[in-house]
Amino acid sequence: MMPFHKILFPVDFSAASEAMAPYVQELAGRFSAQVTVLHSFDRVRGYNLAGHFDSACESERLPITYGPSMGELRREEEEHLQTLIREQFQNVECSMIMEDGDPASVIQGVAHRGGMYLIMMPTRGIGRFRRVLLGYGQSPS
């Protein structure tokens, strides 16, 4: 089995994301891995002008100035992230990153820059193919 030294756990504060936290902690404990909990702040699509990850020429991230209400919302989400870490990751080495930008670009950039071994994140639901593949589509005998 391949050891995982660095685990990236992107969260969006959904029920699925918070339900996944114990599994991330368990795997991190099993492999003595460091967990990085990541949240992307992207409340208004297209508003964020933060640079996206480009391996050919990495752009410089520009600071984003938010108005009072958006700034307050960002602070609230950062506090929520700190609470999640405090409550769910007491027994493992854990760090927090909160970045502005499109979630997919932020996850890709952080994973690359941080040399992550594994990205753990839940899906929103199980489609028909996945249900059959995982054995959920079979009726009980």
Backbone torsions as a table, in degrees:
resi	resn	phi	psi	omega
1	MET	NA	135.0	-178.4
2	MET	-75.8	128.9	178.5
3	PRO	-75.7	143.8	177.6
4	PHE	-110.8	116.7	-178.7
5	HIS	-94.8	-28.6	-179.2
6	LYS	-133.9	123.6	179.8
7	ILE	-116.7	129.3	175.2
8	LEU	-100.3	127.7	-179.2
9	PHE	-123.8	90.7	176.4
10	PRO	-72.5	134.5	179.7
11	VAL	-125.6	146.6	176.0
12	ASP	-123.6	10.4	179.0
13	PHE	68.7	15.4	175.5
14	SER	-76.3	165.3	177.3
15	ALA	-60.7	-39.6	179.8
16	ALA	-63.9	-41.0	-180.0
17	SER	-65.0	-45.8	-178.8
18	GLU	-70.4	-30.4	177.4
19	ALA	-70.0	-22.7	-178.7
20	MET	-80.1	-21.0	-175.2
21	ALA	-53.4	-44.6	179.3
22	PRO	-61.7	-33.3	178.8
23	TYR	-69.5	-37.7	177.6
24	VAL	-64.9	-45.3	179.7
25	GLN	-62.0	-42.3	-179.8
26	GLU	-62.1	-46.2	179.9
27	LEU	-65.5	-40.6	178.4
28	ALA	-62.5	-41.6	178.1
29	GLY	-64.8	-40.1	-179.3
30	ARG	-62.8	-37.6	-176.9
31	PHE	-105.9	8.3	-175.9
32	SER	51.3	44.3	-176.7
33	ALA	-94.3	153.0	173.9
34	GLN	-87.5	136.2	177.9
35	VAL	-106.1	132.6	171.3
36	THR	-112.8	116.1	178.4
37	VAL	-92.8	125.5	-172.9
38	LEU	-120.5	136.7	171.9
39	HIS	-132.2	133.0	178.2
40	SER	-101.5	123.8	177.5
41	PHE	-93.3	108.3	-178.0
42	ASP	-145.1	67.2	-174.7
43	ARG	-75.9	-32.8	-179.6
44	VAL	-122.2	102.5	-177.7
45	ARG	-56.4	134.8	-179.5
46	GLY	86.7	-14.5	179.4
47	TYR	-77.8	-40.9	-179.0
48	ASN	-66.6	128.8	179.2
49	LEU	-110.8	15.5	-180.0
50	ALA	-63.8	143.3	179.9
51	GLY	-61.6	145.8	176.2
52	HIS	-100.8	162.2	-176.2
53	PHE	-72.2	130.1	176.6
54	ASP	-140.9	109.9	-174.0
55	SER	-63.8	-27.0	-179.0
56	ALA	-71.7	-43.1	178.3
57	CYS	-147.7	94.1	-176.4
58	GLU	-66.6	126.4	-178.0
59	SER	-82.8	155.7	177.7
60	GLU	-78.9	133.2	179.0
61	ARG	-77.5	126.6	179.6
62	LEU	-92.3	139.7	176.6
63	PRO	-67.4	141.9	-179.4
64	ILE	-105.9	129.6	177.6
65	THR	-98.8	119.7	179.3
66	TYR	-101.7	153.7	171.6
67	GLY	-70.2	173.2	-176.2
68	PRO	-56.7	-45.1	-176.5
69	SER	-70.0	-40.7	177.7
70	MET	-68.9	-37.3	177.2
71	GLY	-63.1	-40.7	177.7
72	GLU	-65.4	-42.2	178.2
73	LEU	-61.6	-41.2	178.6
74	ARG	-64.1	-42.3	177.7
75	ARG	-62.5	-40.3	178.3
76	GLU	-62.9	-41.6	179.1
77	GLU	-67.9	-35.6	177.1
78	GLU	-65.7	-39.6	176.5
79	GLU	-65.5	-40.0	177.3
80	HIS	-61.0	-41.4	178.8
81	LEU	-63.5	-43.9	178.3
82	GLN	-62.7	-39.8	178.1
83	THR	-64.7	-44.0	178.4
84	LEU	-57.7	-45.6	-179.7
85	ILE	-64.8	-45.3	-179.7
86	ARG	-61.0	-39.3	-176.3
87	GLU	-84.2	-33.2	-171.1
88	GLN	-103.0	-20.1	-172.1
89	PHE	-126.0	48.7	-178.5
90	GLN	-73.4	-29.0	-170.7
91	ASN	-103.2	8.3	179.4
92	VAL	-133.6	158.9	175.0
93	GLU	-70.4	125.0	-172.1
94	CYS	-141.7	140.3	174.3
95	SER	-128.9	167.0	-175.5
96	MET	-127.3	138.0	173.2
97	ILE	-132.5	132.4	172.7
98	MET	-127.5	119.1	-178.4
99	GLU	-124.7	151.8	175.3
100	ASP	-87.7	139.8	174.3
101	GLY	136.6	179.0	178.6
102	ASP	-61.5	128.3	-175.7
103	PRO	-54.6	-44.2	-178.4
104	ALA	-62.7	-43.0	179.6
105	SER	-67.4	-39.6	179.9
106	VAL	-65.2	-46.0	179.7
107	ILE	-60.5	-46.3	-179.8
108	GLN	-61.1	-45.8	-178.9
109	GLY	-64.6	-45.6	-179.3
110	VAL	-65.9	-41.1	179.3
111	ALA	-61.2	-43.5	-179.2
112	HIS	-69.1	-50.4	-177.7
113	ARG	-64.3	-34.6	-176.7
114	GLY	-88.7	-2.7	-179.3
115	GLY	59.9	44.3	-176.9
116	MET	-70.4	140.2	178.6
117	TYR	-87.3	-30.1	-172.7
118	LEU	-149.4	138.6	172.4
119	ILE	-113.0	121.6	179.8
120	MET	-113.5	119.0	176.3
121	MET	-153.0	144.8	-177.5
122	PRO	-79.5	163.6	170.6
123	THR	-97.4	165.1	-179.0
124	ARG	-77.3	-23.3	-178.1
125	GLY	-174.3	173.9	-178.0
126	ILE	-112.2	116.9	177.9
127	GLY	-75.1	173.0	-176.4
128	ARG	-58.3	-48.2	-179.2
129	PHE	-60.7	-44.4	-178.0
130	ARG	-66.3	-37.4	178.2
131	ARG	-60.4	-44.6	179.6
132	VAL	-66.6	-44.6	-179.2
133	LEU	-59.6	-39.6	-178.0
134	LEU	-88.9	-3.6	177.1
135	GLY	91.9	4.9	-179.7
136	TYR	-79.1	-20.2	-176.2
137	GLY	-82.7	-6.5	-177.1
138	GLN	-84.1	136.9	178.1
139	SER	-83.3	148.4	-178.8
140	PRO	-66.9	144.5	-178.7
141	SER	-87.3	NA	NA
